[in-house]
Amino acid sequence: MKSLVVSYLDKVNHWSSSDELFSAIADLPTNDLEEVPWPGAFPYKPEVRFKLAFTENCLLLSFQVKEKHAYATYRHINDPVYKDSCVEFFLSFDRQNYYNLEFNCAGIGLMGYGSADRKGRRRLSKERIEQVKTISTLPAAQRGVTETAWELLLNIPFGVFEADHITSFSGKRCTANFYKCGDDLPIPHYVAWSPIVNPTPNFHLPQFFGELLFNNIGN
């Protein structure tokens, strides 16, 4: 199983400014999305890296992307943003139920919770999703540019994980996966951090999540 140790940042929190947050994560190690689970039908692999850390009251997740097309058609919470240029973070505390956090390159989010049986899943409320602060560096469209580089920082308060009543990530062991997709882009693609073995595109497979090991801040 793929694993990642998640660092604690003690100088910032959910209420810190964007400059403070970007400064705090600047020296964190980057992790690549190298997996192309369905190379026959969807071989394109944009450059995608992410950084993950936790503070006293939030997770900080930064995606850095370089791709041929960066579209943000959807502009309302819980729209199908996975059809846009989209990054995703799926997180489970019990290896059965999980949260899916999906955001397009403009920072518009869709979030849900439940088991892998999609009939048992539910969308989080607009009010809950709005608690996630997003900072996008998506540049204005430029003619002649063959690739667009952008970054999205997600400032995720613990309260978003409403079914689990999280007060601290210190010492926690969770499972998760990180994704990049774009179902309706000119070149549809699906890339992941942890490998997936399935005949057709599907990110809702918690059995293929990797492991997150959060530092114990008591040590």
Secondary structure, DSSP 8 states (H G I E B T S, - for coil): --EEEEEE-SS--TTS-HHHHHHHHTTS--EE--B-S-TTT-----EEEEEEEE-SSEEEEEEEEEES-------STTS-GGGSSEEEEEEESSSSSEEEEEEETT--EEEEEE-SSGGG-EE--HHHHTTSEEEE------TT-S-EEEEEEEEEEGGG-TTTT-S--TT-EEEEEEEEE-TTSSS--EEESS----SS-----GGG-EEEEE--TT-
